[in-house]
Amino acid sequence: MTIREAREYVDRWKNRMDLSDWTIATRWGTKAEMIDEKGDFCLGYCDWDHENKTAKIRLARNRADTKHTIRHELVHLVLEGHREQPKRYVKPFETAIDRLSTAFK
């Protein structure tokens, strides 16, 4: 998938998830940016500003399921975009988001 295709996919799904009032920037993340707070490699990461309804999605390059990762990051905005971004990783919550992202194929 090219970055252009990824951005088009973000636009399509942000409309499906009723996030059309959000401005979402999407780019490939560097290797260093794709390491989480535990030191693990992650496929995607989303930072958001709930007051201004802006988000930045970083994606790992050359991965098999970039579409799933995009849906996963957008689900974060649906479920959490109304508040400040949480400071820590919660495994059960991430698992639930993954299940929703898979269901949205």
Backbone hydrogen bonds, N-H to C=O, Kabsch-Sander energy under -0.5 kcal/mol:
donor,donor_aa,acceptor,acceptor_aa,energy
6,A,2,T,-2.2
7,R,3,I,-2.5
8,E,4,R,-2.2
9,Y,5,E,-2.2
10,V,6,A,-2.4
11,D,7,R,-2.4
12,R,8,E,-2.3
13,W,9,Y,-2.5
14,K,10,V,-2.9
15,N,11,D,-1.5
16,R,12,R,-1.7
17,M,13,W,-2.2
18,D,15,N,-1.4
19,L,14,K,-3.7
22,W,19,L,-2.3
23,T,53,K,-2.4
24,I,22,W,-0.6
25,A,23,T,-0.5
25,A,55,A,-2.7
27,R,57,I,-2.2
29,G,59,L,-2.9
34,M,30,T,-1.1
34,M,31,K,-0.6
35,I,32,A,-1.1
36,D,34,M,-0.5
36,D,40,D,-3.2
39,G,36,D,-1.9
42,C,34,M,-3.3
45,Y,58,R,-2.1
47,D,56,K,-2.3
49,D,54,T,-2.8
50,H,48,W,-0.5
53,K,49,D,-1.1
54,T,49,D,-1.5
55,A,23,T,-2.4
56,K,47,D,-2.7
57,I,25,A,-3.3
58,R,45,Y,-3.1
58,R,56,K,-0.5
59,L,27,R,-2.1
60,A,43,L,-2.8
66,T,63,R,-0.7
69,T,65,D,-1.9
70,I,66,T,-2.5
71,R,67,K,-2.4
72,H,68,H,-2.6
73,E,69,T,-2.4
74,L,70,I,-2.3
75,V,71,R,-2.2
76,H,72,H,-1.4
77,L,73,E,-1.1
78,V,74,L,-1.9
79,L,75,V,-2.8
80,E,76,H,-3.1
81,G,76,H,-0.5
81,G,77,L,-1.8
83,R,80,E,-2.1
91,K,89,Y,-0.5
94,E,90,V,-2.4
95,T,91,K,-2.4
96,A,92,P,-2.0
97,I,93,F,-2.3
98,D,94,E,-2.3
99,R,95,T,-2.1
100,L,96,A,-2.2
101,S,97,I,-2.7
102,T,98,D,-2.1
103,A,99,R,-2.0
104,F,100,L,-1.4
105,K,102,T,-1.2
